[in-house]
Amino acid sequence: MTTRTNSLQEARLPLEFQESHETLSILGFWLFLASDVVLFSSLFAVYAVYQGRVAAGPTPLQLFSLGPVLTETILLLTSSFTCGLAIFMMRRGRTRPLVAWLVVTLLLGLGFVGMEVHEFVTDVAVWGTWHQSAFLSAFFTLVGTHGLHVSFGILWVAALVVQLLRYGLTPTTARKVYTFSLYWHFLDIIWVFIFTAVYLSGKIT
């Protein structure tokens, strides 16, 4: 009777939670995200302090162009939606649609990073590098750190696609997809704060 009850409970649980060591790995990843919250909170605080210290460099109003940033935002928020669709397919055990939505997420992430790199290169060519002012140092550090996180996420999802094609859906690959989705949604939330606190406030103030 106990064995049957345990089997029924496992059947109700998502695949990534059916083995205790995978559940512990997910818990550990939540702790990692908590440490990343501390990191970005510190970078936001530094930016808030140095936002007005432009020295001889450009002001936020001169530096920021909302058109490209809005496109970046749409790309990243859409990638969050496609990542959610990937999890939806994973819950139903459909590997091919899962892989397809992960590939779409990867492509949208590449588009975001490509536009951000172009933005940075243009800013440096016109206004100078991060050492021009405290404002530019804080801006490039905050936005660049987020961009590096997104770049890592792109490499991660590419590796996941390879593993899913090779091994299929297992508790281990399901846990990796699930933790990737947590990471990706976290980066989208951080970007919403960056868009609001950096770009929008820079154009308004």
Secondary structure as UniProt FT lines:
FT   HELIX           2..12
FT   HELIX           15..17
FT   HELIX           20..50
FT   TURN            51..52
FT   TURN            55..56
FT   HELIX           60..63
FT   HELIX           66..91
FT   TURN            92..93
FT   HELIX           95..127
FT   HELIX           130..132
FT   HELIX           134..167
FT   HELIX           171..194
FT   HELIX           195..200
FT   HELIX           201..204
//
